[in-house]
Amino acid sequence: MECSDFARVVRTMRKASNKQINGLALEVVLHCADRELTMAELMQLTGSAHGRLTKAVQTVTAYFDSGAEEIRVPALQLLIRRQVKGSRAYKYSLSEQGKQLLQGVST
């Protein structure tokens, strides 16, 4: 991996957010590049609490905002959330947009 590839990922995430980049969200996206992960696995890998991790994941994943009663889709949707069968847990994996963004980084 070259620094310019990683810098491109960071720059794209920063521009899409119109703010500072969320470092935890970037870490989650990079972990999910390898395989689908549950929130518990992400908590263990990142060492972050559930609440902080949930807020970070929401910046790169579509989710239902119960307060506004609408689906929120970020400008850069890098992860897809799928429910685990027979459970309330979710697994997170890279979206097509996420795969395209990380294409140059993984080589």
C-alpha positions in Angstrom: 0.0 0.0 0.0 1.3 3.4 -0.9 0.8 6.5 1.2 -0.9 8.3 -1.8 -3.6 5.5 -1.9 -4.3 5.9 1.8 -4.3 9.7 1.5 -6.9 9.4 -1.3 -9.2 7.4 1.0 -8.8 9.9 3.8 -9.3 12.9 1.5 -12.5 11.3 -0.1 -14.0 10.6 3.4 -13.1 14.2 4.6 -14.7 15.8 1.5 -17.8 13.7 1.8 -18.4 14.6 5.4 -17.8 18.4 5.0 -16.1 18.2 8.4 -13.2 16.5 9.9 -12.7 12.8 9.1 -14.0 10.4 11.8 -10.9 8.3 12.6 -12.9 5.5 14.2 -15.2 5.3 11.1 -12.1 4.9 8.9 -10.7 2.2 11.2 -14.1 0.3 11.0 -14.1 0.5 7.2 -10.6 -0.9 7.0 -11.5 -3.7 9.4 -14.6 -4.6 7.4 -12.5 -4.7 4.2 -11.2 -8.1 5.3 -14.5 -9.7 6.2 -18.0 -9.1 7.6 -17.9 -8.2 11.3 -20.5 -7.8 14.0 -20.6 -4.9 16.4 -19.1 -7.1 19.2 -16.2 -8.0 16.9 -15.7 -4.4 16.0 -15.8 -3.4 19.7 -13.1 -5.9 20.4 -10.9 -4.9 17.4 -11.1 -1.2 18.0 -11.3 -1.2 21.8 -14.1 1.3 21.6 -17.4 1.4 23.5 -20.7 0.5 21.8 -22.0 4.0 21.8 -19.0 5.6 20.2 -18.8 2.8 17.6 -22.4 3.2 16.7 -22.0 6.9 16.1 -18.9 6.3 14.0 -20.6 3.6 11.9 -23.6 5.8 11.3 -21.4 8.2 9.4 -20.7 5.6 6.7 -23.9 3.4 6.8 -27.5 4.0 6.0 -29.7 3.8 9.1 -33.2 4.6 10.3 -33.4 7.7 12.4 -36.4 7.0 14.7 -36.5 10.7 15.9 -37.0 12.0 12.4 -38.7 8.9 11.2 -36.7 8.6 8.1 -33.8 6.7 6.6 -30.5 8.6 6.7 -28.1 7.8 3.9 -24.6 9.4 4.2 -22.9 11.0 1.2 -20.3 8.3 1.2 -22.0 5.0 2.1 -19.0 2.7 2.6 -20.6 -0.1 4.7 -23.8 -2.2 4.5 -25.5 -3.4 7.6 -27.2 -6.8 7.5 -29.2 -8.5 10.3 -27.9 -11.8 11.5 -30.6 -14.5 11.1 -32.3 -15.4 14.4 -30.6 -12.5 16.3 -30.9 -8.8 16.9 -27.2 -8.4 15.9 -26.0 -6.9 12.7 -23.0 -7.7 10.5 -21.2 -4.9 8.6 -19.5 -5.3 5.3 -18.1 -3.1 2.5 -20.6 -1.6 0.1 -19.7 -1.4 -3.6 -18.8 2.2 -3.1 -16.5 1.1 -0.3 -14.9 -1.6 -2.4 -14.2 1.0 -5.2 -12.7 3.4 -2.7 -10.4 0.8 -1.2 -9.4 -0.8 -4.5 -6.0 0.9 -4.7 -5.3 0.5 -1.0 -5.5 -3.2 -0.7 -2.9 -4.0 -3.3 
